[in-house]
Every structure is written in structure tokens, then in C-alpha cells.
Amino acid sequence: MPTYEYVCKKCGKELEVFQKMTDPKLEKCPACGKNALQRKIGSGAGIIFHGTGYYCTDFKNKK
């Protein structure tokens, strides 16, 4: 489930919310109660694999 970042245009409160992609955007600010929340555009997160058997690239040479 992705994490979405929101900022209130009235009070400046910033928050992160776990939501399904199909969930509607939040509108009401939990801090001031106004309908002024705006979803920020985030960079997302990269996938990191840990442990044996994972390589930094898909083209690992066997030497």
C-alpha cells in the first residue's frame, strides 16, 4: 500500500497516510479541520533487495 504525503494549504500541516491507490484523496485537515488538504507529488521509493542471491544489476558477470 503506498504512502501519500499531504499538506494543508491553510495551516501548513504536513502528514503521511497509507492508502490504497483506489481510495479517494483526503480533503479535511486533521489539525485545523478545513477542507484544504492537497496531495503532494512524491518521488516514491526504490526497491532494495537484501540477502544472498541478489545482485546490484541484472547483468552480473560470472567470473
Predicted model as a PDB file, atoms N, CA, C, CB and O in Angstrom, pLDDT in the B-factor column:
MODEL        1                                                                  
ATOM      1  N   MET A   1       0.856  -1.162   0.000  1.00 72.00           N  
ATOM      2  CA  MET A   1       0.000   0.000   0.000  1.00 72.00           C  
ATOM      3  C   MET A   1       0.913   1.240   0.000  1.00 72.00           C  
ATOM      4  CB  MET A   1      -0.980  -0.010   1.237  1.00 72.00           C  
ATOM      5  O   MET A   1       1.819   1.340   0.828  1.00 72.00           O  
ATOM      6  N   PRO A   2       0.680   2.166  -0.909  1.00 81.00           N  
ATOM      7  CA  PRO A   2       1.548   3.339  -0.991  1.00 81.00           C  
ATOM      8  C   PRO A   2       1.317   4.346   0.132  1.00 81.00           C  
ATOM      9  CB  PRO A   2       1.350   4.017  -2.311  1.00 81.00           C  
ATOM     10  O   PRO A   2       0.247   4.402   0.739  1.00 81.00           O  
ATOM     11  N   THR A   3       2.345   5.128   0.382  1.00 85.00           N  
ATOM     12  CA  THR A   3       2.280   6.226   1.344  1.00 85.00           C  
ATOM     13  C   THR A   3       2.112   7.520   0.569  1.00 85.00           C  
ATOM     14  CB  THR A   3       3.554   6.273   2.251  1.00 85.00           C  
ATOM     15  O   THR A   3       2.903   7.820  -0.326  1.00 85.00           O  
ATOM     16  N   TYR A   4       1.097   8.278   0.907  1.00 89.00           N  
ATOM     17  CA  TYR A   4       0.853   9.554   0.250  1.00 89.00           C  
ATOM     18  C   TYR A   4       1.147  10.678   1.228  1.00 89.00           C  
ATOM     19  CB  TYR A   4      -0.602   9.645  -0.273  1.00 89.00           C  
ATOM     20  O   TYR A   4       0.835  10.584   2.416  1.00 89.00           O  
ATOM     21  N   GLU A   5       1.753  11.746   0.713  1.00 91.00           N  
ATOM     22  CA  GLU A   5       2.049  12.914   1.525  1.00 91.00           C  
ATOM     23  C   GLU A   5       1.025  13.998   1.218  1.00 91.00           C  
ATOM     24  CB  GLU A   5       3.491  13.423   1.268  1.00 91.00           C  
ATOM     25  O   GLU A   5       0.684  14.245   0.062  1.00 91.00           O  
ATOM     26  N   TYR A   6       0.543  14.636   2.274  1.00 94.00           N  
ATOM     27  CA  TYR A   6      -0.429  15.717   2.147  1.00 94.00           C  
ATOM     28  C   TYR A   6       0.097  16.951   2.862  1.00 94.00           C  
ATOM     29  CB  TYR A   6      -1.808  15.297   2.720  1.00 94.00           C  
ATOM     30  O   TYR A   6       0.874  16.849   3.812  1.00 94.00           O  
ATOM     31  N   VAL A   7      -0.332  18.114   2.397  1.00 96.00           N  
ATOM     32  CA  VAL A   7      -0.037  19.375   3.077  1.00 96.00           C  
ATOM     33  C   VAL A   7      -1.313  20.210   3.080  1.00 96.00           C  
ATOM     34  CB  VAL A   7       1.149  20.145   2.381  1.00 96.00           C  
ATOM     35  O   VAL A   7      -2.045  20.250   2.091  1.00 96.00           O  
ATOM     36  N   CYS A   8      -1.568  20.875   4.201  1.00 97.00           N  
ATOM     37  CA  CYS A   8      -2.739  21.742   4.310  1.00 97.00           C  
ATOM     38  C   CYS A   8      -2.383  23.123   3.771  1.00 97.00           C  
ATOM     39  CB  CYS A   8      -3.237  21.834   5.786  1.00 97.00           C  
ATOM     40  O   CYS A   8      -1.375  23.705   4.171  1.00 97.00           O  
ATOM     41  N   LYS A   9      -3.203  23.647   2.869  1.00 96.00           N  
ATOM     42  CA  LYS A   9      -2.962  24.968   2.284  1.00 96.00           C  
ATOM     43  C   LYS A   9      -3.300  26.096   3.256  1.00 96.00           C  
ATOM     44  CB  LYS A   9      -3.775  25.129   1.006  1.00 96.00           C  
ATOM     45  O   LYS A   9      -2.883  27.235   3.049  1.00 96.00           O  
ATOM     46  N   LYS A  10      -4.050  25.791   4.314  1.00 96.00           N  
ATOM     47  CA  LYS A  10      -4.434  26.822   5.287  1.00 96.00           C  
ATOM     48  C   LYS A  10      -3.441  26.932   6.443  1.00 96.00           C  
ATOM     49  CB  LYS A  10      -5.821  26.525   5.836  1.00 96.00           C  
ATOM     50  O   LYS A  10      -2.957  28.024   6.742  1.00 96.00           O  
ATOM     51  N   CYS A  11      -3.133  25.799   7.100  1.00 96.00           N  
ATOM     52  CA  CYS A  11      -2.297  25.851   8.300  1.00 96.00           C  
ATOM     53  C   CYS A  11      -0.875  25.343   8.079  1.00 96.00           C  
ATOM     54  CB  CYS A  11      -2.940  25.053   9.393  1.00 96.00           C  
ATOM     55  O   CYS A  11      -0.015  25.542   8.937  1.00 96.00           O  
ATOM     56  N   GLY A  12      -0.609  24.688   6.941  1.00 95.00           N  
ATOM     57  CA  GLY A  12       0.730  24.206   6.639  1.00 95.00           C  
ATOM     58  C   GLY A  12       1.079  22.847   7.228  1.00 95.00           C  
ATOM     59  O   GLY A  12       2.210  22.387   7.074  1.00 95.00           O  
ATOM     60  N   LYS A  13       0.137  22.197   7.897  1.00 95.00           N  
ATOM     61  CA  LYS A  13       0.367  20.872   8.483  1.00 95.00           C  
ATOM     62  C   LYS A  13       0.706  19.876   7.382  1.00 95.00           C  
ATOM     63  CB  LYS A  13      -0.876  20.395   9.284  1.00 95.00           C  
ATOM     64  O   LYS A  13       0.033  19.838   6.352  1.00 95.00           O  
ATOM     65  N   GLU A  14       1.754  19.060   7.593  1.00 95.00           N  
ATOM     66  CA  GLU A  14       2.128  18.016   6.652  1.00 95.00           C  
ATOM     67  C   GLU A  14       1.912  16.668   7.312  1.00 95.00           C  
ATOM     68  CB  GLU A  14       3.600  18.177   6.186  1.00 95.00           C  
ATOM     69  O   GLU A  14       2.174  16.513   8.505  1.00 95.00           O  
ATOM     70  N   LEU A  15       1.431  15.682   6.547  1.00 93.00           N  
ATOM     71  CA  LEU A  15       1.204  14.353   7.079  1.00 93.00           C  
ATOM     72  C   LEU A  15       1.403  13.308   6.005  1.00 93.00           C  
ATOM     73  CB  LEU A  15      -0.189  14.243   7.670  1.00 93.00           C  
ATOM     74  O   LEU A  15       1.300  13.591   4.812  1.00 93.00           O  
ATOM     75  N   GLU A  16       1.691  12.091   6.449  1.00 91.00           N  
ATOM     76  CA  GLU A  16       1.832  10.939   5.565  1.00 91.00           C  
ATOM     77  C   GLU A  16       0.729   9.954   5.911  1.00 91.00           C  
ATOM     78  CB  GLU A  16       3.249  10.277   5.698  1.00 91.00           C  
ATOM     79  O   GLU A  16       0.448   9.713   7.085  1.00 91.00           O  
ATOM     80  N   VAL A  17       0.101   9.381   4.878  1.00 90.00           N  
ATOM     81  CA  VAL A  17      -1.031   8.480   5.080  1.00 90.00           C  
ATOM     82  C   VAL A  17      -0.849   7.250   4.194  1.00 90.00           C  
ATOM     83  CB  VAL A  17      -2.383   9.196   4.767  1.00 90.00           C  
ATOM     84  O   VAL A  17      -0.543   7.375   3.008  1.00 90.00           O  
ATOM     85  N   PHE A  18      -1.039   6.049   4.777  1.00 88.00           N  
ATOM     86  CA  PHE A  18      -1.069   4.824   3.993  1.00 88.00           C  
ATOM     87  C   PHE A  18      -2.463   4.688   3.406  1.00 88.00           C  
ATOM     88  CB  PHE A  18      -0.688   3.576   4.858  1.00 88.00           C  
ATOM     89  O   PHE A  18      -3.449   4.641   4.141  1.00 88.00           O  
ATOM     90  N   GLN A  19      -2.547   4.624   2.076  1.00 88.00           N  
ATOM     91  CA  GLN A  19      -3.843   4.499   1.421  1.00 88.00           C  
ATOM     92  C   GLN A  19      -3.721   3.565   0.233  1.00 88.00           C  
ATOM     93  CB  GLN A  19      -4.374   5.878   0.978  1.00 88.00           C  
ATOM     94  O   GLN A  19      -2.654   3.425  -0.364  1.00 88.00           O  
ATOM     95  N   LYS A  20      -4.837   2.930  -0.099  1.00 88.00           N  
ATOM     96  CA  LYS A  20      -4.903   2.178  -1.344  1.00 88.00           C  
ATOM     97  C   LYS A  20      -4.902   3.170  -2.499  1.00 88.00           C  
ATOM     98  CB  LYS A  20      -6.167   1.261  -1.389  1.00 88.00           C  
ATOM     99  O   LYS A  20      -5.286   4.328  -2.333  1.00 88.00           O  
ATOM    100  N   MET A  21      -4.475   2.716  -3.658  1.00 84.00           N  
ATOM    101  CA  MET A  21      -4.470   3.595  -4.828  1.00 84.00           C  
ATOM    102  C   MET A  21      -5.882   3.980  -5.245  1.00 84.00           C  
ATOM    103  CB  MET A  21      -3.752   2.923  -5.991  1.00 84.00           C  
ATOM    104  O   MET A  21      -6.085   5.013  -5.882  1.00 84.00           O  
ATOM    105  N   THR A  22      -6.852   3.153  -4.888  1.00 90.00           N  
ATOM    106  CA  THR A  22      -8.239   3.405  -5.268  1.00 90.00           C  
ATOM    107  C   THR A  22      -8.993   4.257  -4.248  1.00 90.00           C  
ATOM    108  CB  THR A  22      -8.958   2.097  -5.457  1.00 90.00           C  
ATOM    109  O   THR A  22     -10.118   4.681  -4.513  1.00 90.00           O  
ATOM    110  N   ASP A  23      -8.387   4.512  -3.085  1.00 92.00           N  
ATOM    111  CA  ASP A  23      -9.035   5.340  -2.064  1.00 92.00           C  
ATOM    112  C   ASP A  23      -9.131   6.789  -2.548  1.00 92.00           C  
ATOM    113  CB  ASP A  23      -8.255   5.268  -0.721  1.00 92.00           C  
ATOM    114  O   ASP A  23      -8.236   7.262  -3.249  1.00 92.00           O  
ATOM    115  N   PRO A  24     -10.187   7.487  -2.191  1.00 94.00           N  
ATOM    116  CA  PRO A  24     -10.287   8.903  -2.569  1.00 94.00           C  
ATOM    117  C   PRO A  24      -9.255   9.741  -1.808  1.00 94.00           C  
ATOM    118  CB  PRO A  24     -11.715   9.438  -2.296  1.00 94.00           C  
ATOM    119  O   PRO A  24      -8.830   9.374  -0.712  1.00 94.00           O  
ATOM    120  N   LYS A  25      -8.863  10.867  -2.402  1.00 93.00           N  
ATOM    121  CA  LYS A  25      -7.917  11.770  -1.748  1.00 93.00           C  
ATOM    122  C   LYS A  25      -8.549  12.347  -0.494  1.00 93.00           C  
ATOM    123  CB  LYS A  25      -7.478  12.903  -2.705  1.00 93.00           C  
ATOM    124  O   LYS A  25      -9.757  12.581  -0.443  1.00 93.00           O  
ATOM    125  N   LEU A  26      -7.719  12.575   0.518  1.00 95.00           N  
ATOM    126  CA  LEU A  26      -8.204  13.218   1.739  1.00 95.00           C  
ATOM    127  C   LEU A  26      -8.402  14.703   1.464  1.00 95.00           C  
ATOM    128  CB  LEU A  26      -7.212  12.999   2.927  1.00 95.00           C  
ATOM    129  O   LEU A  26      -7.674  15.296   0.668  1.00 95.00           O  
ATOM    130  N   GLU A  27      -9.375  15.292   2.116  1.00 96.00           N  
ATOM    131  CA  GLU A  27      -9.659  16.717   1.925  1.00 96.00           C  
ATOM    132  C   GLU A  27      -9.593  17.492   3.236  1.00 96.00           C  
ATOM    133  CB  GLU A  27     -11.032  16.896   1.291  1.00 96.00           C  
ATOM    134  O   GLU A  27      -9.136  18.635   3.257  1.00 96.00           O  
ATOM    135  N   LYS A  28     -10.047  16.876   4.335  1.00 97.00           N  
ATOM    136  CA  LYS A  28     -10.154  17.585   5.610  1.00 97.00           C  
ATOM    137  C   LYS A  28      -8.858  17.457   6.406  1.00 97.00           C  
ATOM    138  CB  LYS A  28     -11.339  17.046   6.431  1.00 97.00           C  
ATOM    139  O   LYS A  28      -8.374  16.350   6.642  1.00 97.00           O  
ATOM    140  N   CYS A  29      -8.308  18.585   6.814  1.00 96.00           N  
ATOM    141  CA  CYS A  29      -7.080  18.624   7.607  1.00 96.00           C  
ATOM    142  C   CYS A  29      -7.380  18.185   9.040  1.00 96.00           C  
ATOM    143  CB  CYS A  29      -6.455  20.048   7.591  1.00 96.00           C  
ATOM    144  O   CYS A  29      -8.310  18.706   9.655  1.00 96.00           O  
ATOM    145  N   PRO A  30      -6.608  17.234   9.587  1.00 95.00           N  
ATOM    146  CA  PRO A  30      -6.848  16.810  10.962  1.00 95.00           C  
ATOM    147  C   PRO A  30      -6.435  17.866  11.995  1.00 95.00           C  
ATOM    148  CB  PRO A  30      -6.106  15.524  11.230  1.00 95.00           C  
ATOM    149  O   PRO A  30      -6.891  17.813  13.138  1.00 95.00           O  
ATOM    150  N   ALA A  31      -5.591  18.812  11.617  1.00 96.00           N  
ATOM    151  CA  ALA A  31      -5.118  19.837  12.556  1.00 96.00           C  
ATOM    152  C   ALA A  31      -6.091  21.008  12.679  1.00 96.00           C  
ATOM    153  CB  ALA A  31      -3.755  20.353  12.119  1.00 96.00           C  
ATOM    154  O   ALA A  31      -6.472  21.387  13.786  1.00 96.00           O  
ATOM    155  N   CYS A  32      -6.500  21.589  11.526  1.00 96.00           N  
ATOM    156  CA  CYS A  32      -7.348  22.783  11.589  1.00 96.00           C  
ATOM    157  C   CYS A  32      -8.808  22.510  11.213  1.00 96.00           C  
ATOM    158  CB  CYS A  32      -6.788  23.847  10.677  1.00 96.00           C  
ATOM    159  O   CYS A  32      -9.674  23.351  11.456  1.00 96.00           O  
ATOM    160  N   GLY A  33      -9.087  21.347  10.624  1.00 95.00           N  
ATOM    161  CA  GLY A  33     -10.457  20.995  10.285  1.00 95.00           C  
ATOM    162  C   GLY A  33     -10.973  21.581   8.976  1.00 95.00           C  
ATOM    163  O   GLY A  33     -12.129  21.357   8.619  1.00 95.00           O  
ATOM    164  N   LYS A  34     -10.144  22.322   8.258  1.00 96.00           N  
ATOM    165  CA  LYS A  34     -10.567  22.927   6.989  1.00 96.00           C  
ATOM    166  C   LYS A  34     -10.425  21.916   5.851  1.00 96.00           C  
ATOM    167  CB  LYS A  34      -9.735  24.204   6.685  1.00 96.00           C  
ATOM    168  O   LYS A  34      -9.608  20.999   5.936  1.00 96.00           O  
ATOM    169  N   ASN A  35     -11.206  22.076   4.800  1.00 97.00           N  
ATOM    170  CA  ASN A  35     -11.097  21.234   3.608  1.00 97.00           C  
ATOM    171  C   ASN A  35     -10.045  21.829   2.677  1.00 97.00           C  
ATOM    172  CB  ASN A  35     -12.475  21.106   2.881  1.00 97.00           C  
ATOM    173  O   ASN A  35     -10.367  22.342   1.605  1.00 97.00           O  
ATOM    174  N   ALA A  36      -8.771  21.754   3.104  1.00 96.00           N  
ATOM    175  CA  ALA A  36      -7.697  22.404   2.358  1.00 96.00           C  
ATOM    176  C   ALA A  36      -6.485  21.497   2.162  1.00 96.00           C  
ATOM    177  CB  ALA A  36      -7.274  23.668   3.066  1.00 96.00           C  
ATOM    178  O   ALA A  36      -5.392  21.984   1.873  1.00 96.00           O  
ATOM    179  N   LEU A  37      -6.666  20.173   2.317  1.00 96.00           N  
ATOM    180  CA  LEU A  37      -5.536  19.270   2.108  1.00 96.00           C  
ATOM    181  C   LEU A  37      -5.245  19.118   0.622  1.00 96.00           C  
ATOM    182  CB  LEU A  37      -5.816  17.895   2.740  1.00 96.00           C  
ATOM    183  O   LEU A  37      -6.157  19.055  -0.203  1.00 96.00           O  
ATOM    184  N   GLN A  38      -3.961  19.063   0.299  1.00 95.00           N  
ATOM    185  CA  GLN A  38      -3.533  18.863  -1.076  1.00 95.00           C  
ATOM    186  C   GLN A  38      -2.493  17.752  -1.068  1.00 95.00           C  
ATOM    187  CB  GLN A  38      -2.960  20.185  -1.704  1.00 95.00           C  
ATOM    188  O   GLN A  38      -1.564  17.765  -0.261  1.00 95.00           O  
ATOM    189  N   ARG A  39      -2.655  16.785  -1.977  1.00 92.00           N  
ATOM    190  CA  ARG A  39      -1.702  15.683  -2.063  1.00 92.00           C  
ATOM    191  C   ARG A  39      -0.440  16.169  -2.752  1.00 92.00           C  
ATOM    192  CB  ARG A  39      -2.309  14.474  -2.821  1.00 92.00           C  
ATOM    193  O   ARG A  39      -0.493  16.783  -3.818  1.00 92.00           O  
ATOM    194  N   LYS A  40       0.691  15.888  -2.131  1.00 90.00           N  
ATOM    195  CA  LYS A  40       1.964  16.273  -2.709  1.00 90.00           C  
ATOM    196  C   LYS A  40       2.413  15.203  -3.707  1.00 90.00           C  
ATOM    197  CB  LYS A  40       3.029  16.480  -1.603  1.00 90.00           C  
ATOM    198  O   LYS A  40       2.029  14.038  -3.600  1.00 90.00           O  
ATOM    199  N   ILE A  41       3.213  15.608  -4.656  1.00 83.00           N  
ATOM    200  CA  ILE A  41       3.774  14.655  -5.614  1.00 83.00           C  
ATOM    201  C   ILE A  41       5.094  14.172  -5.045  1.00 83.00           C  
ATOM    202  CB  ILE A  41       3.964  15.298  -7.041  1.00 83.00           C  
ATOM    203  O   ILE A  41       6.030  14.954  -4.876  1.00 83.00           O  
ATOM    204  N   GLY A  42       5.169  12.884  -4.749  1.00 69.00           N  
ATOM    205  CA  GLY A  42       6.372  12.324  -4.146  1.00 69.00           C  
ATOM    206  C   GLY A  42       7.219  11.594  -5.168  1.00 69.00           C  
ATOM    207  O   GLY A  42       6.786  11.302  -6.283  1.00 69.00           O  
ATOM    208  N   SER A  43       8.428  11.313  -4.754  1.00 60.00           N  
ATOM    209  CA  SER A  43       9.348  10.612  -5.649  1.00 60.00           C  
ATOM    210  C   SER A  43       9.193   9.109  -5.567  1.00 60.00           C  
ATOM    211  CB  SER A  43      10.772  10.989  -5.331  1.00 60.00           C  
ATOM    212  O   SER A  43       9.768   8.387  -6.382  1.00 60.00           O  
ATOM    213  N   GLY A  44       8.434   8.622  -4.608  1.00 58.00           N  
ATOM    214  CA  GLY A  44       8.271   7.189  -4.459  1.00 58.00           C  
ATOM    215  C   GLY A  44       9.448   6.577  -3.735  1.00 58.00           C  
ATOM    216  O   GLY A  44      10.299   7.288  -3.200  1.00 58.00           O  
ATOM    217  N   ALA A  45       9.494   5.281  -3.720  1.00 58.00           N  
ATOM    218  CA  ALA A  45      10.580   4.591  -3.029  1.00 58.00           C  
ATOM    219  C   ALA A  45      11.182   3.554  -3.950  1.00 58.00           C  
ATOM    220  CB  ALA A  45      10.083   3.934  -1.726  1.00 58.00           C  
ATOM    221  O   ALA A  45      10.487   2.936  -4.757  1.00 58.00           O  
ATOM    222  N   GLY A  46      12.455   3.376  -3.821  1.00 58.00           N  
ATOM    223  CA  GLY A  46      13.139   2.358  -4.607  1.00 58.00           C  
ATOM    224  C   GLY A  46      13.047   1.004  -3.927  1.00 58.00           C  
ATOM    225  O   GLY A  46      12.857   0.919  -2.714  1.00 58.00           O  
ATOM    226  N   ILE A  47      13.181  -0.038  -4.706  1.00 62.00           N  
ATOM    227  CA  ILE A  47      13.146  -1.395  -4.167  1.00 62.00           C  
ATOM    228  C   ILE A  47      14.580  -1.805  -3.853  1.00 62.00           C  
ATOM    229  CB  ILE A  47      12.470  -2.401  -5.173  1.00 62.00           C  
ATOM    230  O   ILE A  47      15.470  -1.674  -4.694  1.00 62.00           O  
ATOM    231  N   ILE A  48      14.795  -2.294  -2.655  1.00 62.00           N  
ATOM    232  CA  ILE A  48      16.113  -2.746  -2.244  1.00 62.00           C  
ATOM    233  C   ILE A  48      15.996  -4.208  -1.837  1.00 62.00           C  
ATOM    234  CB  ILE A  48      16.683  -1.871  -1.076  1.00 62.00           C  
ATOM    235  O   ILE A  48      15.199  -4.568  -0.971  1.00 62.00           O  
ATOM    236  N   PHE A  49      16.812  -5.046  -2.483  1.00 62.00           N  
ATOM    237  CA  PHE A  49      16.836  -6.464  -2.154  1.00 62.00           C  
ATOM    238  C   PHE A  49      18.049  -6.739  -1.278  1.00 62.00           C  
ATOM    239  CB  PHE A  49      16.865  -7.341  -3.440  1.00 62.00           C  
ATOM    240  O   PHE A  49      19.155  -6.305  -1.599  1.00 62.00           O  
ATOM    241  N   HIS A  50      17.855  -7.449  -0.184  1.00 61.00           N  
ATOM    242  CA  HIS A  50      18.949  -7.811   0.714  1.00 61.00           C  
ATOM    243  C   HIS A  50      19.065  -9.326   0.752  1.00 61.00           C  
ATOM    244  CB  HIS A  50      18.722  -7.234   2.145  1.00 61.00           C  
ATOM    245  O   HIS A  50      18.088 -10.042   0.530  1.00 61.00           O  
ATOM    246  N   GLY A  51      20.252  -9.799   1.032  1.00 63.00           N  
ATOM    247  CA  GLY A  51      20.459 -11.224   1.188  1.00 63.00           C  
ATOM    248  C   GLY A  51      21.247 -11.817   0.042  1.00 63.00           C  
ATOM    249  O   GLY A  51      21.575 -11.127  -0.924  1.00 63.00           O  
ATOM    250  N   THR A  52      21.551 -13.102   0.152  1.00 65.00           N  
ATOM    251  CA  THR A  52      22.312 -13.777  -0.888  1.00 65.00           C  
ATOM    252  C   THR A  52      21.419 -14.031  -2.093  1.00 65.00           C  
ATOM    253  CB  THR A  52      22.907 -15.100  -0.364  1.00 65.00           C  
ATOM    254  O   THR A  52      20.214 -14.244  -1.959  1.00 65.00           O  
ATOM    255  N   GLY A  53      22.025 -14.004  -3.263  1.00 64.00           N  
ATOM    256  CA  GLY A  53      21.279 -14.291  -4.483  1.00 64.00           C  
ATOM    257  C   GLY A  53      20.791 -13.059  -5.209  1.00 64.00           C  
ATOM    258  O   GLY A  53      20.291 -13.170  -6.328  1.00 64.00           O  
ATOM    259  N   TYR A  54      20.919 -11.879  -4.607  1.00 61.00           N  
ATOM    260  CA  TYR A  54      20.507 -10.646  -5.254  1.00 61.00           C  
ATOM    261  C   TYR A  54      21.741  -9.855  -5.674  1.00 61.00           C  
ATOM    262  CB  TYR A  54      19.609  -9.808  -4.319  1.00 61.00           C  
ATOM    263  O   TYR A  54      22.720  -9.763  -4.934  1.00 61.00           O  
ATOM    264  N   TYR A  55      21.676  -9.297  -6.851  1.00 61.00           N  
ATOM    265  CA  TYR A  55      22.798  -8.537  -7.379  1.00 61.00           C  
ATOM    266  C   TYR A  55      22.391  -7.089  -7.609  1.00 61.00           C  
ATOM    267  CB  TYR A  55      23.313  -9.163  -8.680  1.00 61.00           C  
ATOM    268  O   TYR A  55      21.206  -6.768  -7.701  1.00 61.00           O  
ATOM    269  N   CYS A  56      23.392  -6.223  -7.701  1.00 62.00           N  
ATOM    270  CA  CYS A  56      23.125  -4.793  -7.935  1.00 62.00           C  
ATOM    271  C   CYS A  56      22.567  -4.554  -9.327  1.00 62.00           C  
ATOM    272  CB  CYS A  56      24.403  -3.971  -7.745  1.00 62.00           C  
ATOM    273  O   CYS A  56      21.821  -3.599  -9.543  1.00 62.00           O  
ATOM    274  N   THR A  57      22.917  -5.403 -10.256  1.00 62.00           N  
ATOM    275  CA  THR A  57      22.424  -5.243 -11.624  1.00 62.00           C  
ATOM    276  C   THR A  57      21.849  -6.564 -12.120  1.00 62.00           C  
ATOM    277  CB  THR A  57      23.553  -4.753 -12.566  1.00 62.00           C  
ATOM    278  O   THR A  57      22.075  -7.614 -11.519  1.00 62.00           O  
ATOM    279  N   ASP A  58      21.127  -6.504 -13.189  1.00 54.00           N  
ATOM    280  CA  ASP A  58      20.580  -7.721 -13.782  1.00 54.00           C  
ATOM    281  C   ASP A  58      21.610  -8.434 -14.646  1.00 54.00           C  
ATOM    282  CB  ASP A  58      19.345  -7.396 -14.609  1.00 54.00           C  
ATOM    283  O   ASP A  58      21.366  -9.558 -15.083  1.00 54.00           O  
ATOM    284  N   PHE A  59      22.742  -7.815 -14.901  1.00 51.00           N  
ATOM    285  CA  PHE A  59      23.731  -8.355 -15.833  1.00 51.00           C  
ATOM    286  C   PHE A  59      25.022  -8.700 -15.121  1.00 51.00           C  
ATOM    287  CB  PHE A  59      24.006  -7.363 -16.956  1.00 51.00           C  
ATOM    288  O   PHE A  59      26.106  -8.336 -15.578  1.00 51.00           O  
ATOM    289  N   LYS A  60      24.913  -9.399 -14.006  1.00 55.00           N  
ATOM    290  CA  LYS A  60      26.076  -9.786 -13.227  1.00 55.00           C  
ATOM    291  C   LYS A  60      26.884 -10.816 -14.019  1.00 55.00           C  
ATOM    292  CB  LYS A  60      25.653 -10.353 -11.841  1.00 55.00           C  
ATOM    293  O   LYS A  60      26.343 -11.823 -14.473  1.00 55.00           O  
ATOM    294  N   ASN A  61      28.186 -10.554 -14.179  1.00 55.00           N  
ATOM    295  CA  ASN A  61      29.086 -11.479 -14.870  1.00 55.00           C  
ATOM    296  C   ASN A  61      29.585 -12.535 -13.907  1.00 55.00           C  
ATOM    297  CB  ASN A  61      30.271 -10.727 -15.499  1.00 55.00           C  
ATOM    298  O   ASN A  61      29.929 -12.237 -12.763  1.00 55.00           O  
ATOM    299  N   LYS A  62      29.623 -13.777 -14.378  1.00 57.00           N  
ATOM    300  CA  LYS A  62      30.160 -14.855 -13.556  1.00 57.00           C  
ATOM    301  C   LYS A  62      31.654 -14.962 -13.881  1.00 57.00           C  
ATOM    302  CB  LYS A  62      29.401 -16.228 -13.818  1.00 57.00           C  
ATOM    303  O   LYS A  62      32.022 -15.285 -15.011  1.00 57.00           O  
ATOM    304  N   LYS A  63      32.511 -14.693 -12.896  1.00 57.00           N  
ATOM    305  CA  LYS A  63      33.962 -14.783 -13.103  1.00 57.00           C  
ATOM    306  C   LYS A  63      34.573 -15.692 -12.081  1.00 57.00           C  
ATOM    307  CB  LYS A  63      34.618 -13.405 -13.039  1.00 57.00           C  
ATOM    308  O   LYS A  63      35.787 -15.899 -12.086  1.00 57.00           O  
TER     309      LYS A  63                                                      
ENDMDL                                                                          
END                                                                             
